[in-house]
Amino acid sequence: MSTATQASSSAMTVPPAPSLTRLARLPKRPGMTALDRADYVLRIPILSLRIRAADVGSMKAHPLIRGQLMDIPKVRGILPDPTNDSYRLLRLRVQSEDQLPEPTRELLSTLGAALVPDVIELDYDSWTASDILNSILPNEGLDDAPSSFTQTGHIGHVNLKDEWLPYKHLIGQVILDKNPKLRTVVNKLNTIHAEYRYFDMEVLAGDHDFITTVNESNCTFTLDFRHVYWNSRLHHEHERLVSLFQPGEVVADVMAGVGPFAVPAAKKGCYVLGNDLNPESVKWMRENRVKNRVEATLRPSEVDGREFIRNAPLQVWTDPFPPAGPSMSRNERERQARRLREAKAATTTPEHNDVPALSGLSIQAASVNGGDTSAPAQTQQEIPLRPQEIDHFVLNLPDSALTFLDAFRGCCAPLLGQPGYDRTKAKMAMVHVYCFTRELEAAKAEQDICARASQYLEYTISPSSTDYTLHLVRSVAPNKDMYCLSFRLDPDVAFRAPS
């Protein structure tokens, strides 16, 4: 394009052509229950501007051209000219020359630019899941098409309403097609196994493979999605609560599941009792304990939650964890081993080249870290005392966890007869209990939750309680919110004599 031509028209503007997106719409196909991808081909005739490759940039920016350019998302706007490698086809949003503004036509005539027929072809891959499902599903009086899902590893799970069930396999296939990270799409059914907190489900599309792996909080979790509870939407809450725990503290996770609180806490350097009544959950918690190298600081158990609460304080006092530090990654272990070797070499005496002066340190490091000399060496002063009291209880069973608070009444009483235990110096644990409420106003929700907690604990819990917090986790339904109530256990409750 010449400089004179560009300057003479640079001040001119023309209205943009109507958007092509009005034509890029799928026709309705109500009643389809089997997916035929060939039905989703749509051809839109347009015109393209044939110009030299060197002029593409200036022509796209020209005020008489830019409002006429093709505007369908994810469709290439510039194509090579099949007849000449030095030319390009700049696609427009018009279907005939008379749809172009007069000044634009004059500019093209002056430049000798040619308009050539072109066709935009959209196929199944061009459409979103919502585009396809909205073309198939009836929508009179119904919500938008159910194209959203929650991902757990390679599994996407949906909660379909009854009106969508006749189309469930089609919905599953479309979601699977449009999300390459998924291999399985399932629908959770209404049946919930209340005791073990997992749903029945059916496969809508993809592999019948329910063993999946999830990465969260710098940890890896493997689980059987059919038989355990996992909610990826809670990862921020997992991180929030674990951030409150300090290395060296003891955490008693009453309903630990596969370990979303227990494993990151142990990896952080806490000592964790991880309990769950579901044997499948405990199986995968043990697996995840090994995967994340926290065998020394996570003790799984499989008992009723009340029994666990009543027994945990005595267990930690009489059988404390051996001292250990935070879990280390492979790279960290290799760096520590290299530093240890260098320290040995630097302090080897000339008279006894085979006896390093720090041999005692390496022996001590091995004993503290279970025989692993690649782990960080700790001097005697650095080795922490064996923790004998619980710092945090976690009750993550929102539907009924408040009812387990009765087990805290007298839970520390068995410690009173133990050698070395002094009630006046006793450390009282924080209790973090998850629950639901149908009170949506914050003040009413707080009143409801505190009233129920006080009822089961037989002790008043209120905003004035020691270290009290009430954290809104998320809304789980239009009239249902999830909270985490935290408070410090009072000695009058913990040491209460059995009634």
N, C-alpha and C positions, 0 to 999 in steps of 0.2 A: 504494500500500500504506500503510495507516495506521501511525502510530508505535507504537500499542499492540499491534497485531498483530505488527509486526516485533520488538518487545521481548519479547513473550511466547514467541516461538519461536526467538529468537536463540541461546539456550543449547542448543537441541536439535540433535542431529546424526543423520544416517541414513546407512547404507552406500550407496556409489555404485551406480548401476545397471550391469549388465554392459556392457562396451564394444561399440559398434556395429562396431568394426573387425573383429570376428570374422565379421561378415556381409559386409563389404566386401572380399571375396576373389574373384578370378576362378576359374572352374572350369577344370580342366585340359583342354587341347585338343591332345593329343599327335598328332604327325604332320602338323600344318598346315605347309605350305611357302609358301602365298600369303596375304598379309595381307588380312583383311577387317575393316575398322575397325568395321563394324556389329555384329560379334560381341562387342564389348567394352562393351555397354550393360548396366548392372546397376541394377535398381530395388529400393529398400529402403523398405517402408512404415514410417512412424513417426507419433508424435503431436507436435503443436506446441502451445505455450501461447499463446493469444491475449490480449495485454495492451496497455494503453495505452503509447504510445511513451515517455511520461515515466517509466514504471515499469521500463523495461528494465534500467537499471543496477542498481537495488536488487534486482530479482528475480534477476538473474544472480549477484549476490553472496550471496544468501540461503543459509544453511547447509542448508536443506531442499530447495533447488533446484539448487545448483551441481553437485552430484554426479550430477544426472540430465540434464545438458545434452548435446546431440549432440557427439560427439568424433571425427568422421572428419576427418582433415587436409584442408585446402584446399577444404572445403565450407562455404558460408556458414551461420552459425549463427543469423542473424537475417534475416528476410525482411519486406518490407512486406506489410501486410494488403490483399489486392486489393479488399476490400469497404469499407474505411474508412482514409483516409490518417492518421488519428490513432492507429491501432493497429499493432502489430507482431506477428509470429509468431516466438516463441522456440522453436527446435527442440530436442526432447528425444531421449534415446537409448532410449526405450521404444516399444513397438508397441501396447500396450494399457494402459488405465488401471490395471488390477489389478497391473501390473508396478511401479507407483510405490509407495513405502513409505506406510504408513498415515498417518504425520504429514504427509507431503507432500500426500496427497489431502485431508486435513482443512484444511490451509492454503489450498489452491486453492478448496475449498468455501466457506471463510470469506470469501475475497476475491471470490468469484463469478467466478473466472477460468475461461475455457472451454478445453477441450481439443479440438483439431480435427485431423482426419486430414491427413497430409502424406506426401509421397514424396520420398526422396532419389534423384536419378537421376545415376548415374556413367556417363560415356561414355569414349571412347578417350583424350580429353585429360586425364581424371582419373587415369590410371594412369601409373606410372613405366615406364621401359624395362625394368627388372628385373621388375616385376609382369607385364608382357605376355610377356616372353621366358620367364619361369619357368612361365607357363601353357601354353606351346607346346612347349618343348624337353623332351626326356626328361632326367630328372635322377637316375635310379637309378645310384648309384655314380659320378656325374660331378660336376664342379665347378659352382659357381653359374653362372647364365646370363651370357654374355659381353657385358655392357652397358657396360664401360669401354673407353676409347679414348685415344689421344694426339692432341692437336690441333696442327696446323700451319697457321696461317691459317684458311682456310675448309675445310680438309681434316681429317677425322678418320680415323685409321688404326688398325686392329685387327690382332691376330695370332691368328687363329682356330686352335684345335686341330682335328685331323682329325675328331673326333666331331661338331664343329659345322658342318662344311662342307656337308652336305646342306641346311642352313638358312641358308646364308650371305647370300643376298639378302634374306631376311626379317629377319635380324639387322641388316643394313645399313640397311634401310628404317626399322625401329623406332628405331635410334640417330639416324638423320637426322631423323625426326619429332620426337624428344624433345629435340633440341639445335638451337635456331633459328639459332645462329651458324655451323652447318655447312651447306655446300652439296654436299659430296662425302664419301662414305665409301668407303675402300679397305681391302683386305686385303693385307698384305704376304705374298708367297709365299716359299718356302724358298730360291729361287734368289737368290744374292747375287753381284753382279759385283765380285769381290774386288779387282781392280785399281783400280776407281773408287769402291768402297764404296757402291753403291746397290742396292736390292732391286727385283726385278720385283714388280708389284702388279696387282690387278684391281679395277675399280670394282664395289662392291656396291650402291650406291644414289646417286642424285643426278647432278650434272653431271660430264661427262668433262672437267674443267678442272683441270689439275695445276699451273698457274702461280699461285702463291699468295704472299701478303705476310705477313710476321711482324714484329712489333715486339718488340725485346729490347735491353736495356742502352741505352735512349735512342737506338736506331738502328732503321732500317727495312731489312728484308732481303726481296728478291724472289727467287724461285727456282722452278725446275721440279722438282717433288717426284719425278717419275719418274726423273730422271737425275742427281740429286745427293744427297748425304747431309745430312740435317738431323735433329737430335733435340732437341725442345723441352724434354725433361727435363734437359738439360744447362745450362740458362740460368744456374743458380746457380754452376756450375763456370766458365762463361765469365766471369761477373762476378768470381769469386774470383781467377782468374789475372790478368785485366786489372788488378785492383786492385794487383797487385804491380809493375806497370810504372809508371815515372815519366815525366812529360812530358820530351821531349828524348831519351829512350833509343831505341835501335834494336832492333826486334823482327824476327826472322826466323821466319816461320810456314811450316814445311816442308810441311805438309798442310793448307792453309788452308781448303779447301772454298769456300763462298760468302762466308766472312769473319766467322764468329761471334767469333773472337778478333781478327782483323786490323782490321776496321772500327771496333769500339769503341776499340781501342788507338790507331788513327790519329786518331780523333775526340778522344781524350784528349790528344793532342799528341805521341804517339810517332811515330817514323819506322818504317814497316813494309814489309818485303819479304814479300808474300803469294804463296805458290807452291802449285800443285796440278797433278797430272798429268792430271786429268779436264778436258777442254776445256770441258764444260758448266759445271763449277764455276767455272772461270776467267772464263767469259763472264758469269756472274751476279755474281761478285766485282767485275768491272769495272763492271757496272750498279750495284751497291750502293755502290761507291766514289763514283760520281757522285751517287746519291741522297742520300748522307750528306755530301757536299761535302768529301771527303778525298782528292781527286785529287793534291794536292801531297805528301801524306805516306804514300800507299799505292801501292807498285809491284807490280802483279800479274805473275806469270810462270807458265809452263807447262812444267816440266821434271821429270825424275825426282828424287825426294827426295834420293838420295845425291849426284847431280850438284849439286843446289841447295846442300846443306850444304858441299860441297867448294869451291864457287865464291863463296858469299855473302861470306865475310870479305874476299876480294880485291876483289869488286865494290863493297862499301861503302867500302873504303879509296880505291879509284881513281875511283869515281864517287859521291861522297857526296850525300846529299840536300841541297838548298838549305834554309837556315833557314826555319822556319815555326812558327806558334803553333797552339794547339788550334783545332779547327773551331768556328765560331760559328753559332748559330741565326740565323734571319732577324731576330728581334727584337733580338738582341744586335748584329747588324750595323747595324741602323737606329739603335739607341741610340748606337753608336760613331760613326756618320756624323754624327749630330746634335751630339754633343760636339765633333767635329772642326770642323764649321761654326761652332759657337759660339766655339770657340777662335780660329778665323780672324777672325771678326767683332770679337772683343775686342781683337785685336792688330793690326788694320789701322791703318797710319799715316795721319794726316789729309792729309799732302801727297800720298800715293799710295794713294788709297782702293782702287784695283784691285789692289794688290800686298800681300797679307797678309804679316806678319812671319814667319809659320810656314810659308811656302810650301815651304821646304826640307824641313820635317817631312812635309808631305803628299806630296811627291815621293818621299821615302824610304819612307813607308808604302806607296805604290803599288808601288814596286819590290820591297819585301820580300814583299808579298802578291799578287804576280802581276798588278799593275795595278789591283787592287780598292781604291780609296780609301775604301770603306765598311768595310774591315777595320781592326783595331786598329793605330794608328800605333805604331811602335817606334823609340826612339832608338837611336843606334849602340851605346850601352852595353848595351841590352836585347837586341840581336840575338845569338842564341846562335851558338857556333862550329858549323861544319858537322860533324856527327857522322861519324866514320870507323871506328868499331868497333862490333861487335854486342854488345848487352847481354843479349839473351834469344833462345834458340832454343825453338820450340814444335813438338812432334811429336805431333799428335793423330790417331793411327791405332792405336787400342789393340790391334788384333789382331796387328799386326806392327811397331809403331814401334820396339820395342827392337832389332830386327834392323838398323835404320838407324844405330845408334850407331857401327858400324864406320866410317862415313863421317867421323866427327870425328877419326879418327887422321890427323894431319898436315894438317888443314883450314886451319891458319894458317901452314903452312910457306911458301906462296908469298908471304907478306907480307915475309919476311925480306930480300928484295932490293929492296923498294920504298923510294923516297926518303922520308926522314923517319920511317920506321918503326923503333921501338926496342923490341926484345923485352923488355928489362928494365922498360919502362914499359907493357907491353901490358896491356890490359883483357881478362880472361877472362870469357866469357859464361856465364850460367846456362843450363842445359839442363832443359827441362820435358818429360818423355816420358810418354805415357799408355800403359797396358798392362792386360791382364787377368791374373787368377790364379785358380786353382781351390783355392788354400789359403785357408780361411775364418778361421783363427786369425791374429790380427794378426802375431804373431812369425813364424809359418811363412810368411805372405804376404810379409813383409819379406825374409826369407831367400831365398825363391824369386825375387823381383823383383831383388834386389841381385845374386844369382848370375848371372841371365841378362844383366843390364846389364853386369856385369863381363866376362862371356864375350865379348860383342860389342865392347865398348870395348877389351878386352885391358888393362884397368886396374881395380884393385879399387875398387868402389863399396860403401860401407858407411855406417852411421849416423855414423861419425866423419869422413866426407868433408866437404869445405868446403861450407858453406851447404846441407847435406843436409836434405831433408824428404821424407816419404812420406805422401801425402794420400789417404784413402779417398774416392773420388768417389761411388760408388753400387753397389748390388748389381744386377746385370743379369740374374741367373738364380739358382735355388736354390743352385747350386754354383759361382758365378762372380761375382767382384767386379772392379770397375774402380778403378784407382789412378792417381795422378799422382806420378811420381818426379822430384824436382828436386835438382840438384847443380850446383856450379860446375865448369866444364871445367878440367881440370888442364893446365898448360903442357906437361908431359911427353907428354900425349896430343896436344894441339893442334899442337905443333911437331915431332912425331915424323917422322923422315925416312921416305919411302916405302920399304917392304921389297922 
